[in-house]
Amino acid sequence: MGTQTHIVGQKKRWLVLSHGFNMDGRASSQTITDKIPYFLEAGVEPIVFSAITGIKDQRFPHYQFLAWGPAAFRFDFRHWIANKYGRGLTYKLLTRTVSILLAPLIGLEKLILGYSSQWSWAMPAFIHGLGLIRANKVDLIYSTGGAWSAHLAGLWLKKCTGLPLIVEIHDPLVIRKSPDDQGFEKPKSRDAQFRQQLEKRICKDSDLVWWFTDGALHYAKVRNPNLNTANNAHGFMVLPGAEPPGGLTSKQVHVYSNFLNLCHFGSLANDRSLSIILKALVPLISKYPEAKELIRIHAYGALLDSLTTEAIKAFGFETVLQAHGRLEKDPLSGKSGRERVIEKMQSADVLILLHGNDEWCAEYIPSKFYEYLWSGRPIWGITHRNSQLDKMLEDQCAYLSHEGDEMGIVMALERIWLDWQSKQLIEPKWGPIGVDQAAYKILNQIYKNT
């Protein structure tokens, strides 16, 4: 570990701007919080700025600020109340009251600016960050998100102080519409227009910037050919990975039950819907009628999308699909949301990885994929235009289908069904991708380029 300790050099006091820091179960939080132990080990002395939505960290200075805009205030207030009182009667009463009081101001904010709700968190982050920097307490600025307000605050601080700025972009800031769209056209929404300009400023003014997929880095370079040139940002790709939840270091022996349990974790939407699997069940049940009584699809972490809800009613699958909602910290056992999730993942027969059907899938890998790898269970990935993700799934010996290939999805489901009946589901390779490799790659890049 001596190499990592030396990497930081004289830039060891980092101001970390992360809107959603320490929010249990949130990908935008885990991406940064999981790297913190490795940064600390390397000699980094972080000072974290975040919203009030997460749990305050006690290992280092962690300041939580309310956003100044009404929409962001409502969002942050809801999570703060949930952390403090849970989601019972007090939560419902207070959040509804605040929503009613703020509704006129939120409407005005949307009319005048049209930005996503968390934009205004950049203002308190900038003001307080400027104070710390002028007091000579910061050597380097690190913005990560998630919410792009962190990047905006980082750019403001960079411009005012000249300190090195490193930027971690979780999801592409520019959302392309088709394979032929490179992202140059001016978007219609004001928020998308702002994000387009923000990407340009990041690629011009930051010192380091990284994305989480080859596709995202590729298209960012197409739009910003100044990347990796003199006096401009150095851009690269980092696989974010995931830490082993609950200290998990090996996969468990799987026990088959009376049901084939297909489990999906994470958000759902009409462009990332379980309805494609429900549709594939119809011909399977026609061929194997007993499958309707033996297959169970479990949805964790989100409300069902409308297409899934419609498919349940249309096909009579009310007992087939079971929605469990979001798993949060259990006050009785003390287990965190992440620990409860990994337990459910390990008990699954097959884990469903829905990629989506939008063009931005070419630049995106679901964060749940990295947690799935720690579970040791076979993955059924339904992907869209992402050769990097396809290769990673193939390397894990996963079941692989492609969005839009209805026959291929039907065939994959039948193969899973037959493998389960014979108790010979694919045995995935044990090859989880940890966070250590991401942290050390970032540290090495800082040493070389800032």
N, C-alpha and C positions, 0 to 999 in steps of 0.2 A: 504493500500500500504506500510505500515511500514515494513512488512516482506520482500518485494522485495528490499527495500532500504538497509536492513541489509545484504542481501544475498551476495552482492559483497565483503563486508569486506575490506581487505587491497588491493585487486587486482582490483582497479577501473580504472586504466589507461590502456585501451585496444588498441593495434595496430591491426586494422581490415584490413586484406588483401583480397580484393575483386576486381578482374579484371574488372568486368562489373558494378561497383557501379553507381547508379543513371542513368541507361539506361532505358528510358521510355518504358514500356510494355515488358521488358525482364524478364523472370522468374528468371534467375540467379541474376538479380539485385533486384527484388521485394522480394526475399526470405530473403535477408539481410536488405534492406532499410526499409521494413515494420516493422522489429523488433527494429529498432533504437530508436523510441520514448519510447518504454518500457524499453530499456536499459538505456536511459537517465534518465527516471523517477526513476530507481533503483540506480542512483548515478554513473553510468559508465561515464567515460570521454574518448570517442573514439578519436583515430587518424586514419583516413582512408587513405589507399593507394589503388589507382585504376589506370586503364588505362585512356587515354584521351577521351574515347568513351562516357562517360556520362556527366551529368551536375554537375558542382562543387558545393558541399554542403557548405552552409554558417553557419551552426549551430555549427561546430566544425572544427578542422584542417583537411583538405582534400587535399591530395597531389596526383596529377595525373602525371604518368610517361609514356613516350614512351617506348615500348618494344625495345630491342636491335637487334632482329632478323628481317630480311627483310620481311618475311611473316606476322609476327605480326604487323610490322610497317605499311604495306599496309592495313591490316584489321582495325587497329586503326585509320589510316589517313582517311579512307573512312567515318567512323562514325563521326570523328571530323569535317570534311568538311560538312557533312550532317547537323550536329547541328549548324554550323556557317552560312552556305549559303543555306541550303535546298538541294533538289536533282534535281535542274535545270541544266542549261547549264554549270555553273561554276563547279558544282559537277562532271558532266560527263567529262569535259575537264581536270580537275586536277587529278581525280582518274585514268583516262585512261593513262595520262602521267606518273604518278607515277608507275602504274602497268607495263608499258612498260620498264621503267628504272630499276625496281627492278626484272624483270622476270629472268634474268640470276642468280642473287644472290639467289632468292627463289628456283630456280632449284638446285643450288649447296647445299643450306641448306637442302633441302629435300633428296638429294642424300647422303649426309654425315650423317645426323642425322635421318631423317624420322619421326620426332615428329610432333604433331599437332601445328598449327601456333602460338598459344599464349604462348608456353613454355618459350620463351625468356623474357617475362615480369617478370619472377622470379628474374632475375639478378638485375635490378634497384630496385625492391622491397626489395631484400635482402640487397643491399648496403646501401640504405637510412634507412632501418629498423635497421640495425646494428648501424648506427650513432645515431639514437634516443635512442636505448637501452643503448649504452655506455654513453650517456648523462643523463642516469637515468630518462627517461621520459616515460617508458613503464613498466607495471607490468605483462601483459599477452598478448599473441599472439593468434589471432583468424583468421584462414584461412577459407574462404568459397568459394565454386565454384561448378558448373560452370567450368571455365578454371582451370585445375589442376596446373597451374603455381603458384597460390596462395598457395597451399599446399606445393609445393616444396620450395618456399621461406620460409614458416613457419617452415619446417623441418630444413632448413639450419640455420635459426635464433635460433631455439631450441638447435641445436647441439653446436652452437658457444657461446650461452649465458646461457643456462640452464633455461630460463624462462618457465613458464607453457605454453603449446600449446594446444588449443582446435580447433577441426577440424569439419567442417560441409560439408558432402559429399552429393551433390544434386543427381547426377546420379551415379550408380555403376561404379567404376573404372575398374572392371573386368567384361567383357561381356561374359556370358556363351552362348553356342550354342544350348544346348538341355537340357531336364530335367535330363539326366544322367551326364551332364557335371557340375562338381563342381567348375571349374575354376582353377584347378591345372596345367593343361597342358600348356606348353609354347606357347604363341600366335605366329602367323607368323609375324605380323607387328611389327616394332620396337616401335611404339607409344604404342601399346597394351602391349608389354613386359615391357615398362617403367612403365605404369600404374599398372601393376601387382606387380612390385617391390615397387612402391610408396605406394600401399595399405598395403603391409607388413610393411614398415617403419612407416607408420601412426599408425598402430595397435600396433607397438612395442614402438615407441618413443613419441607419443603424450600423453597428460594427459586425455583428453576426446575426443571422436569421436562419431558422430551420423549420422544416415541415415534416410531417409524419408519414408521407408516402412518396414513392418515386414520381407518381403522377402529379401530385401537388407541386413538387419542386420543378418538374419539367415545365408545366404551364406557367408557373411564376417566372421562370427564366425566359420563356417566350415573350411574355409581356414586359419583362424588365431585363433586357440584355446587358444592362450595366452590372448585374450581379456578378460577383467574383472578379471585378475589374478594379483597378487602382482607385482609391478614394471613394469606393462604394462598398456596400455590405457584402460579406462573404456568406453565400447561401449553401446549405447542405441538407441532407435527410437523416432523420433519427427515428428508429423504431422505438416508440415509447415504452413498450413492454408493460409488465405488471408485476407487483410484488406478490409473493405467495400469501394469500389471505389466511390469517390465523396461524401463521408459521408453517403452513403446508409445504412439505419438501418432497413428497412422493405420492404416487397415485395409490388408491385403495383397491382392493379386490372387489370387483363388482358382483352384486347379488341380484339375480333376475327375480322379478316379482310376477304376479299374475297379469300385469298390464304392461304394454309397451308404452313407456313414458317418454314422450318427446317434449323437451322443455326449451322455451325461449325466454331470454332475459334481456331487458332493456326496453327502449321506447318503441312504439308502434305508430304507424301513420298509413295513410292510404297509398303512399309510395313505398312503404315497407310493412307489408300486411301479411298476417297469417292466413288470409283468405286463399292465397295460392296453394297452401298446403291442404286446406279444407276442400278445395276443388279437386285436388289430386286424390283425396280420400274416396271420392264418389266412385271412380272406376275400380279402385282397390276393393271397396266393400262389395261392389257388384260381382267381382271375381272371387272374393273371400268374405262372405257375409258375416262371419264371426268377428271380423276385424272391428266392426262398429262397437262391439262390446268389450274389446280387448285393447283398443288404442286410446290413449289419453294424451291430449296436448295441453301443456301447462304454460301459462303466460305469467311471468313475474316482472314487476318493475314499472308497469304502465297500464293505463286504461286501454281497452280494446279500441282499435280504429273502426270507423264506420263500415268499411268493406268486410272486415271480419265479423262484425255484429250481424250484418245482413246475410252473410254466408251461413252463420250458425242457424238463423231462422229459416233460410231457404232450404237447407239440407237436413234440418232436424238434428243438429249436432250439439244440442244443449248439454248433454252429458259428456260429450267427447272433449270439448274445450273447457278448461277451467281457468278462470282469471283470478290470480292471487294478489294482484296489486303490488305495491312497493314494500320491500322488506327493509325495515329500519331497525334501530337498536332495540333489543328486547330488554326491558327493565328487569325482568325476572332472572334471566340467565346472565345478563350483562354482555351478551354477544352483540357485536356491532352488526350493522346491516351487511357489511362485506362478508363477515364470518357466516352469517345465516345464508347468504347467497351461495357461498362456495359449498356449503352442506347440501343445498338443493341441487347444485350442479353435479356434485359427486353421486347423488342418488338417481340422476337421470340415466335413461338408457342411451339416448342420443340428444345432443344439444343442437338446437336450431340457430343458425347464423343467417339472418336476413340482411342482405346488403342494400336493397332498394332497387329502384328502376330509373332514377334520375341520372343525368350526365355526370353530376359531381361524384358519383360512385367511382369514377376513374381516378379520383384524387383522395379517396377516403377508405379507411379500414375501420370497421366498428371496434371501439375500445374493448367491448366484451370479448372479442376474439382472444385477446391476450390473457384474460382471466379464464376463458374456456381451456386454454392450454394447461393451466395449473390443475384443472379438475381431473385430468386423465381419462375423460370420457370421449367417445367418438363424436365428431362434429359433422353436421349436415349443413354445408354452406351452399346458399343460393346467391350467386354473385352476379355482378353486372360490370362488364368492361374494365376489369382490373386484373391484369396479368400477374402483378405482384402478389395480390391476395390469393389468386388461383394457385400460384406456385407454393405459397406458404401452406395452403390447405393440402395440396398434393404431398408435400413433404411430411405432413402429419398423418398421412393415410386417411384422409377424411372422405366422407361421401360428398360429392361435388355436383351441383346442378347450376344451370345458368338462367337468370331471369328471362322470361319470355319463351323459354323452351318447355312448353307444357308437357309434351310427351316425355322429355328427359326428367322432369320433376316427378311425373307419375312412375316412371321406371325406377328412379332412385328410392321413392317411398316403398315400392314393392320389394326392392332389394333389402331395404331396412327391415321390412316386415318378415321376409323369409329368413334373414340372418337372425332376427330376434327369436323366431319360432324354433330355430335350430340351436339357439344359444351360442351363436357364432358371430355376434356383432363385431365389426372391425375393431381390432386392438390398436389404438393410436400409438404412435411413437411418443415417448416421454421427452418432449423437447420444448419446455416452456421458455419464453423470452423474458428475462428479468429486467429490472429497471437499472441494475448496475451498469450494463453495457451502454445505456443511454446517458447516464450521468457522467461516465468516464469519457465518452466521446465528446460531450459538451465541454468538459473540463480541458481536454486536450485541444479543442478548437480555440478556447479562450486563451490558452497559453501561447498558441501559435499566431493568433490573429489580432489580439487586442493589446 
